[in-house]
């Protein structure tokens, strides 16, 4: 399984970005997918997750109402639409995949076997 994250960049507070995670064949359809992030000097934290069939999505409280996760099984790609960005959203964003993710483990790092290389998001005030 290979995951390639892209779409990061520098944006002003209040702006928007869309991250993409291109996965190897059938990854999106066979795995729970998620985005995590790691800010400067911080632990890697859960941002959003989506089930293997796209039927359920979950969000960290800090991004609810601002971020949206979506998947395209045909393109083997997962997206993270980020609106109303804040300086505290500054981080390296990682996509992750796990074949055994369930509702209770969606926000748990150890539930995800495969990780992409990360893309930097910087939000200026």
N, C-alpha and C positions, 0 to 999 in steps of 0.2 A: 504494500500500500504506500502510495506517495501522495503527499499533500503539498500544494504550492499556494501560499498566501500572497495576495497582492492588493494594491489599492490604497495603501497608507500614504501619508503625506503630512504637510503642514497646513493647518486651517485655523482661522480665527474662531474665537468663542462664538457660539450660536450657529456656526456653519455645519455642513454635512459632508460625509464621506461614505462611500460604499466599498466595503472590503469583499474580496472574492477568494474562495478557496477551491482551486482546481484539483480534483482528485483522480486517481487512477480508476480504471474501469470498474464499475459496479460498487465502488466504495460507498457512495452516497446511499444507494439502495439497500445495502447490506449492513449499514452501521448507523448507530446514533452519532450525530455530528454536533460539534460545539465550538464556540469561541471562548478562549481564555485570554487574559491580558496580564502583563507584568509591568508595573510602573517602577520608576527609579527607587531603589532601596526597598521595594515591596515584594511580598510573596506573589506568585502567580495565582490569579483568582478567576473564578468562573464569571462569564459575561452572559452567554446565551447558549441554549441547546435546542436541538430539534430531533424528533424521533426518526427512525429509519424510513418510515412511510410518510413523514411530514405531518402526521396527524396531531402531534402535540409539540408545543414549544414551551420553553421555560426561560426566565430571565432573572438576573440579579436585581435586587431591589434598586440598586443605584442607577440602573439603565432602563427600567420599566417605563414605557410610554415614550421613550426617545429612540431606542434601538429596536430593529426588527430583524429576526433571522429567517432566512428562506432557503429552500433547496430546489435544484433543478436536476432531477434524476437523469434525464436524457443527456444533459451536458456534464453530469458528474461534478457539479459545482454547488457550493454553499455560499450564501451571501450574508453579509451583515450590513444593513443600512443603518447608519448612525446619524441622527439628527440632533439639533440643539446641543452641539458638543460643548463640553466644559473643559477648562484647563486640567481638572482632575481626571479626565479621560485619557490624558497623555500616557502612553504605554506602548510596549511591543505587544501586538495582538497575534495570537497563535490559533490556528484551527486544529481540531483534534477529531479523531474517529475511534469508536469503540463498538465491537460487535455485541456486547452484552450489557449495554447501558439500559437501565430501567429507570422508572420515574424517581425512585428514591436515591439513585446514584448519579443523576444527570449532572450535578454540580461538583462531583468528586473527581479530582484529577486522576486518581488511580483507575477509574472506570474506562479511561481512554488509552488504547494501546499505541495509537499512531499519532504523530505530531508533525505539523509543518514547521517551516523555519522561522516564521514570524514576520510581521510587517510593522514598521514604526508609524505610530500616529502621534502627532504633536499638535496640541491645541494651544494657541497663544491667547493671552487675555487682552 
